[in-house]
Amino acid sequence: MSSRMIPGTTPTVISKNSLIQWLDQIASQMRLIAPRDIDGNILYRQVGNAAEITWDYTRPVLSIKDVFFPPTEVLFTIEKIGNEVNIRETSPEGEQVLFGVRPCDAHGLQALDALFIATQPIDPYYMRRRENTTLVGLACPEMGATCFCTTMGGAPDDPRHMDLMLHAIEDVYLLEVVTEKGAFLLERYPLVIEPGIQPNTYIRPEITTERLAYPALDSWPEQFNQLYWEEIAERCLSCRACAYVCPTCRCFDVRDEIQSEQGDNKVYERIRCWDSCAGEAYRRIAGGHNPRAAKGERLRNRFYCKYYYFPQQYGPAACTGCGRCIDVCPAGVDITEILHFMAGIAMVEKQAQVEVGRI
């Protein structure tokens, strides 16, 4: 490249061939994670070259959350040999590039960052992975049937939260440099810019015109005791699938397990693994008491956490509008139904206040 690409400058037009060569170059030098077809499921997984990447997809089945916050990870090992105890902390992987990131998945990192990095104590495992990862986004060609990212402040071509952003236009791409980290990646691994490439007119991805009304924060407390939560919970199986596919759910459990044992010498592993507030035993405490024993209480907490508790404590809402939870729920619990309910209640109450002259 003849000059350094500066964040915020005019996007550069590149061919797909140049993009493939660039990705092959990166994959030969560091870990490259991209959408792959694994037994018919599109997942973000490590690839050895660009030929393994799936290009035609709406969004992967799982988000990029497990790249930074794995479903199961060993935090450290404790080795006890006689009276001597040694602790060895595990170190997350080195530098990596995450390619083909959909905007809703990058948006999800905003909520995880708010908890794991912006709040004390900082989670060192998550932070190291975030620092060592460059995000290369790829705009969605259209919104999926269950997507509602625009309600949550996103869009299918939203470059925020990315380091580099690509917009596909037939057989060429517009490359947008968003951050200094993205510019630095292009300095280390230069793209071949082929002269004379001109894209056709850029057509923005189709955006649904039907937006959900996003309920205001002050509308949630008054609906806490609504019978609605028990009614909708009659469908819930407490399977926790919604939490596992969610880009922002971050509950976890920590346990110690014996890795090996020889006489008095033992090696333990401290393991962190995903958990979910929808699980029956999630809030059970010593003595067996469970403050959220009923499904309605647990389901209510899930939505209050996303749209009320988390924004109050950390800033962003813990939802990106990706719609994955709608797709995987075997009982038809639809998160947009809850938003419609809350917004409807809020609008009815506001109209009543107008009628009595309170506002």
C-alpha positions in Angstrom: 0.0 0.0 0.0 1.3 3.4 -0.9 0.1 5.2 2.2 -1.1 4.4 5.6 -4.9 3.9 5.9 -6.2 6.3 8.5 -9.4 5.6 10.6 -12.3 7.6 9.4 -11.0 8.2 5.8 -12.9 7.3 2.6 -13.4 3.5 2.2 -11.0 1.7 -0.2 -12.3 -0.6 -2.9 -10.7 -4.0 -3.0 -11.3 -7.2 -5.0 -12.3 -10.5 -3.5 -9.1 -12.0 -4.8 -7.1 -9.4 -2.9 -9.1 -10.0 0.2 -8.5 -13.8 0.0 -4.8 -13.3 -0.5 -4.7 -11.0 2.6 -6.6 -13.5 4.7 -4.3 -16.3 3.6 -1.3 -14.1 4.6 -2.8 -13.5 8.1 -3.7 -17.2 8.6 -0.1 -18.2 7.8 1.2 -15.9 10.6 -1.4 -15.9 13.3 -4.7 -17.4 14.4 -7.5 -16.5 12.0 -11.1 -17.1 13.1 -13.9 -16.9 10.6 -17.3 -18.3 9.7 -17.1 -22.0 8.9 -19.6 -24.7 7.9 -19.3 -27.3 10.7 -21.7 -30.2 9.9 -24.2 -27.8 8.4 -23.9 -25.2 11.1 -22.2 -21.9 10.5 -19.8 -21.1 13.4 -16.9 -18.8 14.1 -14.0 -21.2 14.1 -10.3 -21.1 13.3 -9.4 -21.6 9.7 -6.1 -22.5 8.0 -6.8 -20.5 4.9 -9.5 -18.5 3.2 -10.8 -21.5 1.3 -12.3 -22.8 4.6 -14.3 -19.6 5.1 -18.1 -19.6 4.4 -19.0 -16.4 2.6 -22.8 -16.8 2.1 -24.5 -16.7 5.5 -27.0 -14.6 7.5 -25.3 -14.9 10.9 -23.5 -17.8 12.6 -25.5 -20.0 15.0 -23.3 -18.8 17.9 -21.9 -15.3 18.4 -18.3 -14.4 18.9 -18.7 -14.4 22.7 -17.0 -17.8 23.1 -13.8 -16.4 21.5 -13.4 -14.1 24.4 -15.4 -15.9 27.1 -15.2 -19.6 26.4 -18.0 -22.0 27.5 -15.4 -23.8 29.7 -11.9 -22.6 30.6 -9.2 -23.5 33.1 -8.3 -20.4 35.1 -5.3 -21.9 36.9 -4.0 -25.2 38.3 -3.1 -25.9 41.9 -0.4 -28.5 42.3 0.1 -29.9 45.9 3.2 -32.1 46.3 3.6 -32.9 50.0 3.5 -29.7 51.9 4.4 -27.6 48.8 1.7 -25.8 46.9 2.2 -24.3 43.4 -0.3 -22.3 41.5 0.0 -21.9 37.7 -2.2 -19.4 35.9 -3.3 -20.3 32.4 -2.5 -17.7 29.7 -5.0 -17.0 26.9 -3.9 -17.5 23.3 -1.7 -14.9 21.5 -2.8 -12.5 18.8 -5.7 -13.4 16.5 -7.9 -11.9 13.8 -11.6 -12.4 13.9 -13.0 -12.1 10.3 -16.6 -11.9 9.1 -18.0 -10.5 12.3 -21.6 -9.4 12.0 -22.4 -6.0 13.5 -24.8 -7.5 16.2 -22.0 -9.7 17.5 -19.5 -6.8 17.7 -22.2 -4.8 19.4 -22.5 -7.6 22.0 -18.9 -7.0 23.1 -20.0 -3.6 24.4 -22.0 -5.3 27.2 -19.2 -7.8 27.9 -16.6 -5.0 28.0 -18.7 -3.0 30.5 -18.7 -5.9 32.9 -15.3 -7.6 32.4 -13.1 -4.6 31.6 -14.8 -1.3 32.6 -15.8 -2.6 36.1 -13.4 -3.5 38.9 -12.1 -6.0 39.3 -11.0 -6.4 35.7 -11.2 -9.9 34.3 -7.6 -10.6 33.1 -8.6 -13.6 30.9 -11.2 -11.7 28.9 -9.1 -8.5 28.8 -6.1 -10.3 27.3 -8.2 -11.9 24.6 -9.8 -8.5 23.7 -6.5 -6.8 23.5 -5.0 -9.5 21.3 -7.9 -9.6 18.9 -8.6 -7.5 15.8 -12.2 -7.5 14.6 -12.8 -7.4 10.8 -16.5 -6.9 10.3 -18.7 -7.9 7.3 -22.0 -6.1 6.8 -25.1 -8.3 6.7 -26.6 -8.5 3.2 -30.1 -8.1 4.8 -31.8 -8.4 8.1 -32.9 -11.9 9.0 -36.5 -12.9 9.8 -35.9 -12.7 13.6 -33.4 -9.8 13.6 -34.3 -6.6 15.4 -30.9 -5.0 15.7 -32.3 -1.6 14.7 -34.5 -1.5 17.8 -31.3 -1.9 19.9 -29.5 0.9 18.2 -27.6 -1.2 15.6 -27.9 -1.8 11.9 -26.9 -4.5 9.5 -24.0 -2.4 8.2 -23.0 -0.7 11.5 -19.2 -0.3 11.7 -19.1 0.7 15.3 -17.3 -1.7 17.6 -15.2 -3.0 14.7 -11.6 -2.4 13.8 -12.1 -2.9 10.1 -15.4 -3.0 8.2 -16.2 -4.6 4.9 -19.2 -4.0 2.7 -19.8 -6.5 -0.1 -20.8 -5.1 -3.5 -21.1 -8.0 -5.9 -17.5 -9.2 -6.4 -15.7 -6.3 -4.7 -15.6 -4.9 -1.2 -15.5 -1.5 0.4 -13.0 -1.5 3.2 -13.5 1.0 6.0 -10.8 1.5 8.6 -12.5 2.2 11.9 -9.7 2.1 14.6 -6.0 2.4 15.0 -5.8 -1.3 15.7 -7.4 -1.9 12.3 -4.9 0.5 10.6 -2.0 -1.3 12.4 -3.2 -4.7 11.1 -3.1 -3.3 7.5 0.4 -2.0 8.1 1.6 -5.4 9.2 -0.2 -7.3 6.5 -0.7 -5.0 3.5 -3.5 -5.4 1.1 -2.9 -5.5 -2.7 -4.9 -2.7 -4.1 -5.7 -3.5 -7.7 -6.0 -0.4 -9.9 -9.1 0.4 -11.9 -11.6 -1.4 -9.7 -14.9 0.5 -9.5 -17.9 -0.8 -7.6 -21.5 -0.4 -8.7 -23.7 1.9 -6.6 -23.6 0.7 -3.0 -27.0 -0.5 -1.9 -27.5 -0.5 1.8 -28.7 -3.8 3.3 -32.4 -4.1 3.6 -33.6 -2.7 6.9 -37.0 -3.5 8.3 -39.3 -0.6 8.6 -41.2 -2.1 11.5 -39.3 -1.1 14.6 -40.2 -2.4 18.0 -41.0 0.3 20.5 -38.1 0.1 23.0 -39.6 0.4 26.6 -38.2 3.1 28.8 -36.3 2.1 31.9 -38.9 3.6 34.2 -41.6 1.4 32.8 -40.0 -1.8 34.1 -40.4 -1.5 38.0 -44.2 -1.1 37.8 -44.6 -4.3 35.8 -42.6 -6.5 38.2 -45.7 -8.2 39.7 -47.7 -8.7 36.5 -49.3 -12.1 36.1 -47.8 -12.0 32.5 -44.5 -13.4 33.7 -46.2 -16.6 35.1 -48.2 -16.9 31.9 -45.3 -16.8 29.5 -43.2 -19.0 31.8 -45.7 -21.8 31.3 -43.9 -22.3 27.9 -40.4 -22.2 29.3 -38.5 -25.4 29.7 -35.6 -23.9 31.7 -33.3 -25.4 29.0 -31.0 -22.3 29.0 -30.5 -22.5 25.2 -31.4 -18.8 24.9 -28.5 -17.9 27.2 -25.9 -20.0 25.5 -26.6 -18.5 22.0 -26.9 -14.9 23.4 -24.0 -12.5 22.6 -24.3 -10.8 25.9 -25.3 -13.4 28.6 -22.3 -13.8 30.8 -23.3 -15.7 34.0 -20.8 -18.3 35.0 -20.0 -20.9 37.7 -16.6 -21.6 39.1 -15.6 -25.1 40.5 -12.4 -26.9 41.5 -11.9 -30.4 40.1 -9.1 -32.9 40.6 -7.0 -33.3 37.4 -4.7 -36.0 38.7 -4.0 -37.8 41.9 -1.0 -39.9 43.1 -1.1 -40.7 46.8 -0.9 -37.4 48.6 0.1 -35.5 45.5 -2.8 -33.9 43.7 -3.3 -31.4 40.9 -6.5 -29.4 40.9 -8.0 -27.3 38.2 -10.1 -24.2 38.8 -12.6 -24.2 36.0 -15.0 -21.4 34.9 -18.0 -22.5 32.8 -21.1 -20.8 31.5 -24.3 -20.7 33.6 -27.7 -19.1 33.2 -30.3 -17.5 35.4 -32.9 -19.6 33.7 -31.5 -22.8 35.4 -33.5 -24.2 38.3 -30.5 -24.2 40.7 -28.9 -21.0 39.6 -29.8 -19.0 42.8 -29.9 -21.9 45.2 -27.8 -21.2 48.3 -26.3 -23.1 51.3 -29.2 -24.8 53.1 -31.1 -25.4 49.9 -33.1 -22.1 49.8 -33.8 -20.9 46.3 -35.1 -17.3 46.1 -36.2 -17.8 42.5 -37.7 -21.3 42.6 -40.5 -20.5 40.2 -40.0 -20.4 36.4 -41.9 -17.1 36.2 -39.4 -15.5 38.6 -36.4 -16.8 36.7 -37.8 -15.8 33.3 -38.7 -12.4 34.6 -35.2 -11.9 35.9 -33.7 -12.8 32.5 -35.5 -9.9 30.8 -35.2 -7.4 33.7 -31.5 -8.1 33.7 -31.2 -7.4 30.0 -33.3 -4.3 29.8 -33.3 -2.8 33.3 -30.7 -4.1 35.8 -27.7 -4.2 33.4 -28.3 -0.8 31.9 -28.7 0.7 35.3 -25.5 -0.8 36.6 -23.2 -0.8 33.5 -24.7 1.4 30.8 -25.6 -0.6 27.7 -28.6 -2.9 27.4 -27.6 -6.6 27.4 -29.3 -7.3 24.1 -28.2 -6.7 20.5 -31.4 -7.7 18.7 -29.7 -10.6 16.9 -32.7 -12.9 17.4 -30.8 -16.1 18.1 -32.8 -16.8 21.3 -36.0 -16.7 19.2 -34.5 -19.2 16.7 -33.4 -21.8 19.3 -36.2 -21.7 21.8 -38.1 -25.0 21.6 -41.1 -23.6 23.4 -41.6 -20.4 21.3 -40.7 -17.8 23.9 -40.1 -14.7 21.8 -38.0 -11.9 23.3 -39.8 -9.4 21.0 -43.1 -10.4 22.5 -41.8 -9.2 25.9 -40.7 -5.9 24.4 -44.1 -5.4 22.8 -45.8 -6.2 26.1 -43.6 -3.8 28.0 -43.9 -1.0 25.4 -47.6 -1.5 25.2 -48.0 -1.2 29.0 -45.8 1.9 29.0 -47.8 3.5 26.2 -51.2 2.8 27.9 -50.0 4.2 31.2 -48.6 7.3 29.5 -51.9 7.9 27.7 -53.7 7.5 31.0 -51.5 10.1 32.6 -52.1 12.5 29.7 -55.9 12.1 30.1 -55.8 13.0 33.8 -53.5 15.9 33.1 -50.4 14.5 34.9 -48.2 15.1 31.8 
